[in-house]
């Protein structure tokens, strides 16, 4: 079966206050050597891919020629989905067209919000106008499959109204895919040090904003298909779906994750080490991937119905959850409700515990 | 006789164990190489908390300034009120006591209580002023205090620093000179007092004795007078600092140990008299009063599968702690466990801690309770140590609760705070005396159930840690008591029931509900927390339903991290107790006990 290809581009113009992903802000001079290394690794791995995803970091900081070299090195099936994450401030119509010519056919913009004050508060480099412009440029450059990230639960007042207006703006710009992420304070980030901001972050407020967003998106024909992801029918992200469906993917670049041959592993988060290794070093995080527990945990993130007979041990608990309005059951199928998705950790942990008990009884 | 049998009386932190260490060093009982701090306190908990729980004994030999060689038997005693029975048994084996007083703190409540106990046992008291190296030391004032309060001369007592080792020699000299030698009655029939015993897996029960009359040697057939049990002595010996040292015999005036292949610690009651089976003494020694547990709580394994491990652990602890009692009980909420009886709160905490640390058990402990005495309408009398079993009020004609006589020593500036606290806890003021211009001793009568939760912590926080506190049981008194039930999601949780005084029921119910609300994590549904008396709800709080618990972003396919997080969350759920449909962490059970915060 064809795999997904993930390329981690670890360059950024600036670190956002909340971000704990691996990136460096002072070494864009490494881009050529980085590209050589990615090409070397992709050739070495030798898989065939039907989805490609440039994640970051800020992939749009790469030159189109870098992207083109990487894509032409990989064995990619015809009609494959090829996504690139992009930050609004780093693109213009010509550059986007060149990315498209290199093979990219899906763009994912880190919009977060259109509110200038809030963007400043998050240490983003763009403002609301640049974000709207970027989406317009993308359309001009011929892209139809465009996604935008939004953030909910931000520690700035008026969140509910803000996310509504953000969604309205996106809809008016003809967006086909939206990811709504609730802010999580990660250890070691500048945000986590800012006690004033951290103290106003509230789970209930986040939940309410998320639910408001979900409702408004659905009203506009953009449907929830995974906890954080919403799309116009047919525009779901094929690459990310591989993660949730326990399909295989190969990742290259520092801090990239892979799942191939039944194993999960990652590349150490060190760009210098990456470019100086003939073949990337990896650290195994799981020697046995896609077990029953993992499949359940990942599938439950989706809105897709799951057959009860596939996971017989959940029957009783799911019934209980349904009683609280947190799950839905019909014709031997089940899934979490929209409200249940927001509690997916607690619910899934219960189901995994139930799985252990079920195994003990047997 | 060149023997001196003595103990050391001191308040916690006044330097008893450090002084014992110095005495061991100076008499070369322990080589410097083997020396470690608090040598006699060999339980981890004792070292960490700086307290002595078990009585211990050690033999020192000392060549005094008069050129004579003396055997000094130090019988180490616990200082805390809960372990009074241990103190009392040690005192009975001695002729004298060193009273260690901190040169800056002065006399404390426990010191006073134990000193009075020693005087009752006719012991010679040798005061000794410790910590003179501290800048705040005021030995003159402390000596005056000892003379005024206890009424014994103290001006010439050794002024020492056990920490730096200064003047320890003077302590040894005053033991030799100030404490009388034991009377030599070695030709009389054997009469020896058991002051401690413990179980050794190889030798059986080892009993620690003080021989008053006669002699005992291996091969003798001994009789334990209270139980009537007879055994053949296998070994006699004395206590070295680290090991037991066998010797030919023990005779009048000496302190040592006996082994006699005794299988059960139940045969060797502390306080019993050992005599010879074929030449018994006429009368047993007076012995000690029987100690009864005062405080009870339910102890349950967090994981029901560990019930038998818990039982084994309790049995093992009981081998060396006859004052611990336990019997099986069942709780609808917590499953199978044990109702355990303790001498006091510290005793309870220590047993819990030892179960968790030495036996690696995860426990849930219910709120401590006292024993209530109930006269029923059918004229019968019942004793209730578990609130769950408290009958309906209509079946009770009169309820009685245990009271204690309490004494509090404190700097006088905190008198107001202490009075507030004692009044709040239904205390009855008795009297107050000034020890000197700045320190007072207050006496109160208090219901025991008002002091078993957090009285000591509350007292400490109201007096910035300066007050000390001691109590003794003072009988039962009539009271208006009610049973307070706690309901989670509409279901009574038996393990959370309390008996309270009617007047205090409302505020306590409110506080318990608040505490539970703060300590129960949000669940998948809204959880009402209610308190009720006889079916009538008197307080209510709500734990709101959980809204969000989700990992939104799954960075670049990092599934392993997510899986680990869920595994951890699953393990966390395993440790929670399910009460009905509500998950309750262990902390919630403990938090309801600390209502004073």
Interface residues (C-beta under 8 A of the other chain):
Chain A: X6 X8 X21 X55 X180 X181 X182 X184 X203 X204 X206 X207 X208 X210 X227 X228 X240 X242 X243 X249 X251 X255 X256 X257 X258 X259 X264 X266 X285 X286 X289 X293 X294 X297 X298 X301 X321 X324 X326 X341 X342 X343 X344 X345 X346 X347 X348 X349 X350 X352 X353 X356
Chain B: X524 X525 X544 X546 X547 X548 X549 X550 X551 X552 X553 X554 X555 X556 X557 X558 X559 X560 X561 X562 X563 X565 X566 X567 X569 X570 X572 X573 X574
